[in-house]
Amino acid sequence: MTEAELYSLYKGVFVPSGVHPPHSLKYYEDFTFRPDDIIIVTYPKSGTTWMQEIVPLIVSGGDPASVESLHNWDRVPWLEESRACILNLENRPSPRMLTTHFHYNMMPPGFFQVKPKVIYVMRNPRDVFTSSFHYHGMSSFLVDPGPQSDFLHKFLDGKVMFGSWFDHVKGWLNAEDKDRIMYICYEEMIVDLKDSVSRLAQFLEKPLDSEVIEKIAERCLFKNMKQNNMSNYSAVPPGFMDQTKSDFLRKGIAGDWKNQLTASEAEHFDTVYKDKMKDVKFKFVWD
C-alpha cells in the first residue's frame, strides 16, 4: 500500500494513520503537561524502546516491577498515538513518563508553556536508516520499503514517517530552554551504559547508589531487555508486526549500516549528511 493509503500528513510530515487518528492528534494538541513530566523524544528507531526501559527503572529506584507489569507502550506511552486517549494520563501520579516522535516545531502550546524535562536520544542516521528498512519490512501499518535504494532516497529526502531525520535532530538541537533537555546518543549507551544511566539519573534528580545503577544497566543490556515480554513487542499480533520477518528488537548494535549499505549508497549518504549538517555545532559520537 502507498503513503496516501497508510499515512496522513500532519504538520508537514507523514504519520501512520492506523495509530495516529485525528482524535489522538487532537488529544496531544490539547494535552496538559506538568513541569515534572519526563518526555522521551526520538526520531523513530533511535533507541526509544531502550529509553522506555531505562527511565522507569531510574524513577522507581531500580524496582523491576516498573518494567515487568506494563507493556512499554502503556508504561511510557506515545502522546500522539491512539492509546494515549484511553490511559487516563491525567490521573497518573507524577512524575509521568511520556514519549513522542514529534519534531520540536510540532510540539503543542502546553509543552512550551510548562517546559517539562526532555531526554532527546540521537542515533547515527545510517543505523536509523538500516533499522527503519527492516522495521518497514515487517510492519503492515507502514509502507513497504521496496528496494533498498528507493527507500534510501525516501529517507534522505524526508519522505518517510515523521519526516526528515536531519530536520528532527536540528530542530531539537536548536530548542530553547536547553537546561531542561538532556541530549544523549545511542552510541554512548552502547559504549558505557552504566555511565549513561548515572547521567540520566542525575538529570532526573533521582540520586541512586552505584549498586542500583549497576543493576539497572545490567538489566537494560540489549540481550537482557530483549527477554522482557513487556518490552520486546512479542504481544503485538503478527498481522500488525510480523516478527518472523525481522525481530522488533533486532540487533541493538552500532555500525550495522556497514552490513546494509553498498559502497555507493554509503558515499551518497555521506554527501547528503555533510551538506545538511554542515552548520550543526553539536559533536556527535559517530562523526
C-alpha positions, 0 to 999 in steps of 0.5 A: 500500500502507498503513503496516501493509503497508510499515512496522513500528513500532519504538520508537514510530515507523514504519520501512520494513520492506523495509530495516529487518528485525528482524535489522538492528534487532537488529544496531544494538541490539547494535552496538559503537561506538568513541569515534572513530566519526563518526555522521551523524544526520538526520531523513530528507531533511535533507541526509544524502546531502550529509553522506555526501559531505562527511565522507569527503572531510574524513577522507581529506584531500580524496582523491576516491577516498573518494567515487568507489569506494563507493556512499554507502550502503556508504561511510557506511552506515545502522546500522539498515538491512539492509546494515549486517549484511553490511559487516563494520563491525567490521573497518573501520579507524577512524575509521568513518563511520556514519549513522542516522535514529534519534531520540536516545531510540532510540539503543542502550546502546553509543552512550551508553556510548562517546559517539562524535562526532555531526554532527546536520544540521537542515533547515527542516521545510517543505523536509523536508516538500516533499522527503519528498512527492516522495521518497514519490512515487517510492519503492515501499518507502514509502507513497504520499503521496496528496494533498498535504494528507493527507500534510501532516497525516501529517507534522505529526502524526508519522505518517510514517517515523521519526516526528515531525520536531519530536520528532527535532530536540528530542530531539537538541537536548536530548542530553547530552554536547553537546561531542561533537555538532556541530549544523549546518543545511542552510541554512548549507551552502547559504549558505557551504559552504566555511565549513561544511566548515572547521567540520566539519573542525575538529570532526573534528580533521582540520586541512586547508589552505584549498586542500583545503577549497576543493576539497572544497566545490567538489566537494560543490556540489549540481550537482557531487555530483549527477554522482557515480554513487556518490552520486546513487542512479542504481544503485538499480533503478527498481522500488525508486526510480523516478527518472523520477518525481522525481530522488533528488537533486532540487533541493538548494535552500532555500525550495522549500516556497514552490513546494509549499505553498498559502497555507493549508497554509503558515499551518497549518504555521506554527501547528503549528511555533510551538506545538511549538517554542515552548520550543526555545532553539536559533536556527535559520537559517530562523526 
